[in-house]
């Protein structure tokens, strides 16, 4: 048996091994060493193309976005905690009896938190409290008016006054149509009047609200005039404080106003040689009203009276400027020579219709001047100085002596 096995081995070695060596099949026939058999998953991973490998930059972006989301959530939690703390402070101040509004929005609460000092926070809360009181009073007055109107309607139902009321309503609707027709004609054939709406950054929230209130009055005055202007709101941006305040006043009627609203500058809309910027700081005095020119009025209300702002803007744009001749026609007493926007609208409309400066300047507040100039300006200034000295509380004897000296000088000159 052993001899047979030995014989078989010799036959295999002599016949098979040379054939395997020629064809490279020796390793397959005699696996003398163990080879590591890989799983099909690992084989697929080794056969992957380089484009399917993991992108480290994309992975970093994913990780960074996750960190940003975490930081945003943390900042939101911090903001909510600060707002909650601010609400608690307001409740404490309200219980302490301070002037704090009952209802406050999130935007107002954020502005309250962003106030730089405690005094600024108190002033802002006082402003909101007064605004809330004004709204309550207006609401109460409106309710009282509604009740009175209902009472009058009930009484009129018993009498023949219903016919008169219907006639009044018909008259009001007809006049409203007539006003709209005039303004529509002015948008085609009328003289333009520009309001510069680029002063939002130089005013506080309260001053912007006052400016919009004056612009609403100006628009109503222009609408009821015989020959209205074509009003342009230039440099007007959407979602600005001006826009928000206008929507509060007009609501749904804001889109139906017969005015031109644009975000362009007036130098891009009109030729420069026709533009005149009206400002109280201008050295040039306006003599007559020119119907061919386009006048610009700055939409700004500044309680601190920032001088030279509108004049600097006009010079920067290379525009002609002019000021109203207040000293020529009025004996100015006290106060700045800045007028409100609705007063400017009344003055310009009167000048456009009549050309009479005395009629136009009657819309200047009477507390600012003593009267119209009918004598030489020097004599009127002397009398005004005497009046001011009496107001300041000087002795009457000193005033009489000064008056006697001036009177004797006049006699000697004659």
ABEGO torsion letter per residue (X at the ends): XAAAAAAAAAAAAAAAAAAAAAAGAAAAABBABBBBBBBAAAAAAAABBAAABBBAAAAAAAAAAAAAAAAAAAAAAAAAAAAAAAAAAAAAAAAAGBBBBABBBAAAAAAAAABABAAAAAAAAAAAAAAAAAAAAAAAAAAAAAAAAAAAAAAAAABAAAAAAAAAAAAAAAAAAAAAAAAAAAAAABBBBBBBAAAAAABBAAAAAAAAAAAAAAAAAAAABABBBBBBBBGBBBGBAAAAAAAAAAEAAAAABBBBBBABBAAAABBAAABBBBBAABABBBABBBAABBBBBBBBBBAAGBBGAAAAAAAAAGBBBBBBBAAAABBBBBEBABBBAAAAAAAAAAAAAAGBAAAAAAABBAAABAEBBABBAAAAAAAAAAAAAAAAGBBAAAAAAAAAAAAAAAAAAX
